[in-house]
């Protein structure tokens, strides 16, 4: 078992241990998990405790985990917004957008939540890298849009209600970012978001 990989599956172990039966590998995985040597991320996905302790302060690692636990997906919403101080400082789950069904995974590292979105709105993310591995993360404007779209897209909330409830810090948005946010609101065809963009994203 290699401790220097960001995650692994049984199939990865079979490459390094070709003479070991799969049933034996499963028993070893169970034993290592109980001893706290490895951490189960979801069914079939694992990481060593050693790797997590070494890399837990790298935000890109959490983006990477968010991407690999449900594919395709990109990290967005509250988890991205907290890094820009758009939302108040509290602990948020790792939130992502996917074209697959909505899903959530809980493991010792935290909660990973995936919100389903229509393919036409599956856009607005950047391709970054975690070492040599590509990771996908929403832009600042798209992270805000995704957050509001998932929370209020199907509700009867008014623009005023959203402004009062969310207390969003929008001062850091540039003119280009405001324009980008507005474009997603138009694409969504959600009147409350279009009104919000028109009234609160001047510039």
Secondary structure by P-SEA (a helix, b strand, c coil): cccccccccaaaaaaacccccaaaaaaaaaaaaaacccccccccbbbbaaaaaaccccaaaaaaaaaaacccbbbbcaaaaaaacccccccccccccccccccccccccbbbbbbbbccccccbbbbbbcccbbbbbbcaaaaaaaaaaaacccccccaaaaaaacccccccccaaaaaaaaaaaaaaccaaaaaaaaccccc
